[in-house]
Amino acid sequence: MASRFQAVALVASPTYPNAISWSNENLVAVASGHLVTILNPAMPSGPKGLITIPTSKPFSFGVIERKDLLSGCMLPICLSRDIRPCVRSISWSPLGLAPNSGCLLAVCTTEGVVKVYHSPFREFSSEWVEVLDVSEMLHSYFEKIRYGESDSDIPFLEYNDDMPISKLLIRIKDKRQNLLEYHKHPSISAQQYASRSAMLSSLVVSWSPMFHGDTSSKGCSILAIGGKSGNISFWRVHEPQCYSITQRSKPPGALLIGLIQAHDSWITAISWSKFDSQLLLSTGSSDGSVKIWRGYTDDLAKSTEDGDAAFSLLKDVIKVGLGPTSVLSLIVPEASPQKILLAVGKGSGSLQVWIYDTLIHKFDGIAPLSGHDQIVTGLAWAYDGHCLYSCSQDNSLNSWIIKGDSLHRVSLPPNILGVKTFTDVPNVSDACFGIAVSPANLVVAVVRSFDVNLLNPMYEARSQKAAVEFFWIGGQNLGILKDEESDDENFPGFPNMDLVNFGQNILWSLNQYENLHKPLVLWDMIAALSAFKDSQPNYVEQILVKWLISNLKFEWGPPEIILPRVNTHLSNLTSRQLHLLNVMNRHVLLRETELDNNNGEQDLKFWIKILEMSEKELRERLVGCSFSATVKGYNGNLHPVGLAQMKSWVANNERVVKDYVKLLASKVKKIEKRYVGEEECSYCSSSVPFEDTEVGFCKVENHKLARCAVSMVVCPLTPLWFCVSCKRWVSNFAPESLFKLTKYPPTVDFEKRSLTFQNGEILLKPLCPFCGVLLQRLQPEFLLSTTSV
């Protein structure tokens, strides 16, 4: 029986489907009533971020006669009695669109207003910062095009050419005044009012995956907004020119690149996925129809508002059907990129999956299932499309696996890792309003409302309206294991098959991070391995040794045989694999609590040495990539940072540094002779000799100064980028080529002295060179912060 392993209470209850979303920064946003609550799943009872939804000023687009208020098209507007606006839809952007390289959060309210927010990393506040009012921009666009209406719809005074010139001039003046009055408070029909209101009433928001155009190095994402009119507007947002945690950068700009009339009724669901050089968009409507659209990334990167949004209909999946479409989930599996999987949830509680084979251009639909008794409120794919999770307003949470031409319901895996300590959260839920899967696919989070009649009216009912619950799914049996993989060693105290499933799923997650576009967010993996480490340390070591054997192409052997060989083969690992190894080593096998335990030092000596050698390997790659960027990018205007310190490091480690790095150092010495490497103390201005890569000490007062993890220069006293994994500080970003390396050294033609190294441009995203995780500004303990590990 599946049971939650942690939960956190909410002060307001959700009301609409898809009320929860998990970001690539490892933050969970929940749409709960008039609030958006943002929490860190690594610290569910810790500080939270908030977005309080204010009452917005109504858009001014016309007035109607009092008698028209009783028209049929006006009844939904006249009968609306929302006292306070609530959150209807939320969506996280991809990583890299916020000024600090984080995610933006789009929020749509019941008033039809869409705004975009980013974290208050400079403001030291719990309230998130508004950066875009997309609805106001949409209103301005419709005003510019007069809502698509012809000039004949605007009331003007009539005149003819036979009038005397004096009267004609008066009539022209009256016409101009009438035109101004029309645009200020136009008198329109009830049908016009209802149509304009529907155009500006947004219902659902969704960000696309990040993509690049054919000529642009800057990534961008598209925010799709569906409204009551059946239209979907598309807003392109680019990455900032540079990232900063101190300076107030220009707010992200959103450009309207087009609209499509997707459906004839309300847009109720939108889901994106990426397929090769195309973006796929699935849309659902209140009339039950579902469609899939496609747009080519090169066209989308160049589109303007005068274009057609570069989207074309790929498939009319479901015609007008029984019951509205409540939720959609679209995925293109990485293991089977020729297939497109679309899950459709209905207001009737039914569930259907469609599979499109792009090779033979064939759509196959799995027969609809009565998956739930009430409206489906959440759908989420996991494990690259092998498993589907659904939830409903009937409070049920189900998992499904596709086998052949049918969808099979399977039980959620039991919580074999135990329950973490969390504040008392009552277990009296009566409805589920959304589901989200963690970045490593080992945890699902659901948001549930409480039955107020079962709460204590004095101590619970006032402050606890709903809860976010977290479930382990790492032990999910996907039915894809090989027979020989089920013969693993039996570990006392745990069901053998659950351990096998968990181990295989963790290995699958580790392999997924080979995709450099997938940010390193390993909180759920580290939490699971740490829990196993307390009771079954041999099991954890076995998983990581299996992973090392697979990547180093070793023959199978016990850990005591494999681990001593790893240090001499680290150069054969990719930089991403080294980052994974460092994080797993530091936060699972070499946790601080265990390093203090003298009984475990003998068993951990191999892992301690691996961490030391892995960081040395990454340091050498970092220095080599910085030298290569200097050699390839030198144009007389480039002023690289830390070259003197890097050359000193190479000289100090000459016996162990590879010949390739020595070659680069000699080339840099020829073109950068002016760098002498004398630094000054930030406190007393005395000199700081280079003696260590992590810290420096001035000669006079012996002040201890942190050094930048990338450039090894003394860090300034201004706020710095911080790595939550290795606790290092960074003032200069690492070259992009460091994170792309597949082995080291790269190919070098020593005879021609020609370097065939990859692109050496400086990376704009702040990533730790030793852990690969996103850097951030260190926040006070009383404020929300991200925890990728």
N, C-alpha and C positions, 0 to 999 in steps of 0.2 A: 504494500500500500504506500503510495507516494505521500510524503509529508513535507511541508515547507521546512527549510533549514534556517531561514531568517525572515523577518517581517518588520515593517515599519508602518505606523498609523498615520493617517491623513486627517486634516481638520475639515476637509470638504469632500463631498462625494462626486465621483464622475457621473456623467449622464449620457455620453455619446460613445459610439464604438471607436476602436483604435485610440484609447485614451492613454496609452503608454508607449514610450519610444526610447530606445537605447542607442546612445551616440558612440562614435568611434573614439571618443575621449574617455569612455567608461563612465558616462553620466546618464542617469535615468530621469526622463521628464514625464510627469504625470499631469494630465488635464483633469483637474478636480474642481468642478463648480466654477467659481469666479477666480480661481487661482491656477497657476501652473507651478507645481512643486518640482524642483530639481534636486536630486539626491545622489550621493556617491554610494554605490552598492558595497564598496569595501568598508564603508562606515555608515551603515543605514541609520543609526541613531545619532550620528554626528550632525554638523552644521548642514543647512539646506539653503538652496537658492529659491527665490520666489519671483514670480511675475504676477502682479496684481492687475486684473483687467479693469480699466476704468470705463465709465460710460462715455461713449464717443458722440461727438456732435453729428447730427444727421447731415447727410449730403444734401446740398441745395441743387435740385435739378428740375424744379417746376412746382406750380401750384394748380390745384384743380378746383372746380366748383363744388360747393357744399353738397349739392344734390347728387354729385357723382360718387360720394363716399359710400353709397349703398350699392354701387355697381358690383357685379359678381367678381370681377377681376381685382377689386379693392378689398374684398372681405378678409383675405388672409392678413393683409397689412393692418386693417382697422381692428381686427380681433386680437392682434398680438398684444400680450400683456406681460412681457418680460420686465420685471422690476429691476433686475441687475443682470448685465450681460455675463454669459458663461463661456467657457472654452469649448469650441466644437471640434477643432482639429489641431494637431501639432505635428511637426516634422523637423528632424535634425538634418542639417546640411552635411556634406562630406567634410572631412578634415581639411583645414587650410584656408577657409574663407573668412574667418574672424581675424581681427588685427593681430592677435597673439598666436595665429596659426591653429586656433581651435575651431569649433563648430558654431555655426549660427543656428538659432532656433526660430522657426516660423510658427506663428500662432494665429489661428482663425477663430473669431468669436461668433456668438449667436447674432450679433448685430451685422454680421457679414463683413467685418473689418479684419484685414490681414496686416500684421506687423512682424518685424524681424528683430531679434534681440541677440546680444552676445554677453558673455560673462563679465562681471564687474571686476576684472583683474587689476584695474588701476584705481577704482573708486573705493575699495575696501567697504563694500556694502553687500547685503544679502539680496537686494533687489537688482534684477538683471537690467541691462541698459538697452533701451530702444535705439535702433540704428536706421530702420527703414519703415516708412508707412506706405506699404504697397497699394493699399486701397485708395489713398489720396492720389497716388500716381495714376492708378487706373481711372479714377474719376476725372482727372485732368485730361487723360487721353480721350475718353468718351465725349467730354465737352468739346475737345478740339474737332472731333469728327461729327459733332452734333448727334451722337448716339446712332449714327447710321441713317438718320432721317433726312429727307430731302428738304430743300428750302421752302417748298410749297406748304410744309407743315407749320411754318412760322407766320403768325398773323401780321400783315402789313396793311397800311392804308392804301387804297387804290387811287391811281391818278392816270391821266392820259396825256398824250403829247399835244393835244389841242389847247391845253390850259395856257393862260397868260404866263409870261416868264416870271412875274412876281409871285403868282400863286404856286408855280411849279417849284420855285426855290423854297417856299414855305413847306410844301409837301415833302420835298427831299429832306429838309431839316427834321420834319416830324418823323419821317421814316427812320432816320438815323437814331433819333431819340427812342423811337419804338423798338429798334433793334437792341439798343443798350438796355432798355427796360426788360426786354425779353430774356436777354442773357442773365440779367440780375434776378428776376423773379418771373420766369416765363409761365404763361398760362397755357396749360396743356390738357389733353383729354385724359380720362381715367385709364384708357388703354395704354397711352404713352407713359403715364406715371408708373403703372404696373410693370411695363416692359423695362423702363429705365431702372426701376428698383431691383428687378431680377438681374439685370446686367451687373449691378454693383453689389449684389448680395452674394458673398463668397461662402462656400460650404466646406471645402476640403482643400488642404495644401499638401504638397509632397515635393521633396528635393530629388533631383536626378543624381546618378553617380557622377563623379568628376570625369571630365574628358578634356582633350586638347584638340585644337584645330590643326590643319596641315602646316600652317606657317607660324603658329603661336606657341611659345614655350610656356606661357601662363595657362594654368588650368582654369576651368570654369564649370559651373553647375547651373542647372535650370530649375527654377521654382515654378511648378505647375499649380495653378489655382482654378478649381472648378466652382461654378456658381449655379444659381437657380435657373438661369436662362438656358442651361445646357452648354454654355460656352466654357472653354478652358483657355486661360491666358498663360503665356510663357514668359518668364522673366530670367534673363541671363545675368549671372553674378560672377565676376572674375576674382581670382586670387589677388590680394593686395600686391603692390609693387615691392613692398618690404614689410617685414614683421617687426613689431616693437612692443615692449612691455612698459615703456616709460613715456614715449611721446604720443600725443593725441594724433592719430592718423586720420586721414580722410575717410568718412563713412563709406562702406561698400556701396557701389552704385549698381542699381538694377535697371537693365534695359529691356523694355518690352519688345520681344522679337516676333510677336504674332498671336493670333487667336484662331481657334478652330471651333466650329459648331459640332461638338462631339456627339451630343444626344439631343433629343427633343424634350427631355425632362431634366429634373435636378441631377447634378453630378454628385454622387454619394461616395465614390471610392476612386482612388488613383494609386497606381503602383508602378515603379520604374524597374528596369534592369538594363544591363549593357550587353550587347551582342556584337563582337568584333568591332567594326567601325560604326556601329549603329546604336542608337538609344531606343529601347522598346518601352512603350507606354501603354498600360492597360487602364481602361476607364469603365466605371460602372454607373448606372443611373437608377433613379427611383422607379422607372418603368420596368426594371429588371434586365435591361439590355446590357451587354458587355462587349467591348471592342478592344482590339490591340492595334496600336499605331506604331510607326517606326520613323525615325529621322536620322539622317546621316550627320555624324559629328562635325565633319568639315563644313557642311552647310549651316548647321546650328551655330557654329562658332562665328560665322560671318553674317548671320541673319540680322535684319533690322526690323523695326516696327512696320515698315512698309511692305515687308515680305509676307510669306504665307506660313511662317513658322517652320517650314521645311519638314512637316510631318505629313505622312500619307497613311491611309488605312491599310493595315496588313490583313486583318481578319475581323469580320463581324461575327464574333464568337457566339453570342446568345442574342436572339431577337427579343423583342418585347415579351417578357415572361411573367410567370406568377410570382408575385412578391418582389419587393425592391432588392437591389444588390446592396448589401451592407458593407462588405469588406472584400478586398482583393489582395493577393500576394503573388508576385511574378518573379521568376528566377530563371537564369540560364546557367545550368551546372557547369563548373569548370572542367569536370571530368568528362562531360558529354556536351560540348559546346554546340553541337548540332541540334540539340533539343531545347525547347522552351516549355517551361512548366508554369501553368496558371491555375491558382486555386481561387474559387469563387464561393463566398459565403452569402447566404440569402437571409432576408427578414423572416422567412418561414422556418429557419433553422436548418435548412438543407445545405449540403456541401457538395461541391463538384470540382473535379480536376480535369484540366484540358492539357494535352501534350501535342506540341507542334514539332514535327520533324522537318527541319529546314532543308535536308538533302532531297527528300521526295515531295516536299511542300504538301504535307498531309496533316490535318488536324484530327486528333482522336480525343473524344470525350469519355471519361470514366463515368459510368452511370451515377446519377445523383444519389446521395445517401442522406437519410434523415439523421444527421450527425448530432443534432440538438433539438430540444423541444421549443426553444425560443430563438430569437434573432441571434445570428452569429456575429459576435462583436470583435473577434480578433483571429487573425491567421498569420502564421509565421513558419517559413521553411527553415530547416536546420540540416546540417551535415550534407551540404551541397545538393539539396533536393531529395535526399534519401528519406527524410522524415518531415512530416507536417504536423504542426500543433494548432489546435483551434480551441476557442473558448466562446461562451455564450452567456446571454442574460439569464439563462436558467441556472447559472453558477457552476456549470460543468467545464472541465478542462480535459481535452482528449488529445491523444497522439495517434498518428496514422502513418502507415508505410505502404508504398505502392508496390504491388506484386503482380506482374503481368498486366492484365487489363482491368484490375480491380484495386480498390482502396481498402486496406484492412486496418481495422482499429486494433491498437496494441496498448497494453497497460504502460503507464509511466513507471520508470524504474524506481525501486525503493531507495530511501535515503539511507544508504549504508555508511555515510560519512558522519552521521549524527547531526544534532541541532546546535547551531551556534547560539551564543548568549545574545539575547536581544530584549528590549523592554517589553513589558507585558502588552501583548496585542490580542484582543479577544478573537476567538474563532467563531464568529456569528455572522459570516457573510451570507448574502442572499442573491448576489448577481455579480457577474464578471464582465468587465468592460474593456479588456484589451490584453494583449500578450506580446512580449518582446523576448528575443533570444540574445544572449550575451555574445560578445565578439568572438570568443573561442568556441562557442556552441556547446558549452558544458552546463549552462544554467538558463532557465526561463524565468521571467518575471511576469506576474499577472497582477492586475489591479481589481480589487473587489470592494463593493459597497457593503455596508453593514445593515442588518435588520435592527432598526432602532428600538424595536419593541423588546429585544433581547439584551439591550445594553443597560447598565446601571445608570439611571437618570441623573444621579448626583456626580459620579466620578468618571463616567465613560461617554455618555451621550452628548455631553457638551463639547468635547474636544476630539472625539474619535468617530469619524463618519465613514471611513473606508480604510483600506490597507493595501500596501504593495507586498506581495508574497513572492519568495524566491524558492525555486525547486531545482534540485540537481537532475540533469538529464544525461550526464556523462556515462551512466550505466545503461543507456538505451540500447537494446538489441536491434540492430539495423538489418539483421538477416543477411549480411554480406561477408561474414567471416569465413575463412577457409577452415577445413576440418582439422588440419594440423595445428591451427592456432588455438584450439580449444583444449590442448593437452598441457597447458601451463601448470606450474607448480601450484599445489593447493596451499592456501594461506589460512591458518586457523583463525576462526572468528568471523570469516567472511564467506558468503556463497561464492564458489569458484567462478561461475559464469558471470556474475556481476563484476568481479575483478577483471575478467578477460575483456568484457565489454568496455569497462572504464579505461583499461589500458589501451585498447585499440582506438578508442575515440580520442584519447589524449594524443596518441601518436599521429592520428589523422589531423588533429588541430595543429600540432607542431609542423607538419608538412604543409599545411595550408599557408603558413606564414612565409613560405618560400616566395610567394607572390609579393613583390616589393610594393605593390599598391595597397596592400593590406596593412594598416597600422599595427604596431606591436602593442596590443592591449591584452595582457596575460593574467589579469587579476583572478579570473575564475579558475584558470589552469593552476596557478600558484596556490590558490586556496584549497583546491582539491588535493594536489600533491602534498601540501603541508599537512592536511588532515590525515592522509595515508601515512605520512612520515612518522607521525606520533605513535602509530600502532603497528605499521608494517613497513619499516625502513627498507627492507630488502626488496619489497615490491616496487617502491619508488626508484631505487637504484636500477632495478631490472628494466623498467620502462626507459630511463634515460640511456642506459647502455645499449638497448635495442636501437634507439634513435641514432646513437653515435655509430654503431656498426653499420646501419643502413646508409648513412651519409659518407662514411669513410671507406666503405666497401671492404670492411674487414670480414674475415670468416668468423662464424659464431664461436664464442668462448665465454667463460665466466668473467665477472667484473675484475677480479684480481689479475687476469691475463690481459684484458682489453684496456683498462684504464692507463697502465704505464705506457702503452704505445700511442696514446692519443696525443701527448705533447709534441711528438716528433712529426705529426701529420696535420697539425692545425692549419698550415698554409694551404691545405687542400680543401678546406671548408670555405664556403661563401661568407661574406661579411655578415649577412643576415643570420646564418647558422651560428657564427661566433657570438652575435648579440643574444640569440636565444640561449646558447650555452651559458653565457655569463649571467643572464637573468635567472635561469633555473638554478644555477650553481649558488648564486648569492642569496636567493630568497627561499630556496627549498632545502638544499643539502647543507648549506653553510649559514644557516640562520644564526643570529647573534646568541640566542639562548643555548644553542647546541655548541657553539664555539667555546662557550664558557665551561662546557662539560668536559672534564679531563678524560672521562671514560671513553668518549667518542673520538678523541683526536687521532688515534691510530687508524680508525676506519675512514676518517675524513682526509687523511694526508694526501691521497691521490687527487681528490677534488680541489683541495686548496692549491695544489701545484698546477692543476689544469686551469683554474681561475687566473692564477698569476701569469702563466704562459699565454693564455688567451688574450689577456689585456696587453701584454707585450707585443703580441702579434698585431693587434688592432692599433697600438701606438705606432708601430713601424709602418703599417698601411696608411695611417693618417698622415705621417710625415712624408711618405712617398707620394701620396695623392696631392698634398700641398705643394711639394716641389714640382710635381708634374704640371699642376695648374699654373705655377709661376713660369716654367719653361715654355709651355704651350701658349699661355695667355699674355706673356710679357709684350707690351707695346710702348713702353716708355712712360705710361700713365698709371700702371698698376703698382700699388704699394701694398704688397702682402704683409700680413701681421705675423710676427713670431718666427721669421726665417732664421734670425740669429740664434734663438733658443733651440730651434729644430736642428740647426747645424751643430750646435754644441752637444745636443743629445746624440746625434750620429757619431760625433767624435768620441764621446764618452762610452759608447757601446759598439765601437768599431769591430770588435772581435765577433760579435753575434749578429750584427746588422747584415742584411743580404747585400750582395754586390750591386743589385739593381738600385737600391736606395743610395748607395755610395756614388754610383754613376750620376744619379739625379742631383745629389748634393754638390758634386763637382761642377755640374752645369749651372746650378743656381749661384755658386760662388763666383762664376765668371760674369754673370749679368747683374748680380746684386752685391757689389763690393762695399756699398756704403753702410750696410747694417752691421753695427758693432755690438749690439746686444746689451748695452749698459742701461739699466733701469733705475728708476727713482722710487723711493718709498712714498706712499700716498699720505703718510702722516708727518714725516720729518724731512722729506726730500733727500735723504741720504741714499747712497747706491745700494742696489739689491743684486748680489751675484746670483748666477744661475747654478744651483746645486741640486735641485729636485724638481720633478715635473709637477708636483701637486702643490707645494707651498714654497715661499721664499722668505728670507729673513734679512732685514736691513742691517748694515754694518754698525750703525751708531747706537740706536735704541733697541735693536733686536726685535723689531715689530714683526709679527707673523702675518704674512700676506698670502691670500689664496691665489693660485695661478689658474688661468683659463685651461679647461680640459682639452681644448682644441689647439690653441696657439702656444700654450705654455707661458704666455706673458703674464705679468702681475695684473690682476683684475682691478678695475677702477672701483671707486666707492659707490657708484650709482647702482641701482637695482640690477641684478644679473639674472640670466636664465639659470634654472636649477633642474637637476635630474633627480627625480624622486626615487630612482633605483639605486644608483651608486653614490648619491649625495654630492656630486661634483658641481662646480660652477662653470658657466660658459659665458664669455663675452663676445666671441667670434664664432661664426658658424663653420661647420666642416665642409669640405668639398663634396659635391654630389657623388663623385666617382667612388668615394669610400664605401658608400652603401650599395653600390652596384657590382662590386668586385665578386667574381665567381671563384677566383683563386689568386694566390700571390706568390711570386711576382707575376705580372702579366707578361705577354710575349714581348721580348726585346731582341732586336737584331744587333748584336754586339759589333759585328763587322762594319756595318754602315752607321752604327751609333744612332739609329732611327728608332724612336719610341713609338710603338703602336698602341699606346694607352688610350683608353676611352676618353670621352668628353671630360674636361677638367673644370667645368664651370662651377662657381661657388653655389652651394645649395641655399635656397632661400628659406626652406623650412628648418626650424630649430630642432634638430635631433641630436641626442647624445651619441658621441662617436664610440662609446664603449658599451652601451646598452641598446641603442637604436630606438629608444622611446622618445616621445615628444617632450621637449623641455618646457618649463613653465615658470611663471613668477611665483616664488614661495609666498603663500598666504598665511595670515595668522591662524592659529588653531580654531578660533571661533568663527571662521568663514569657510565656506565650501571650497574645496579644491579637488582636482582630478587625481586619481590614483590608478595608473595603468598597470602597476604591479602589486 
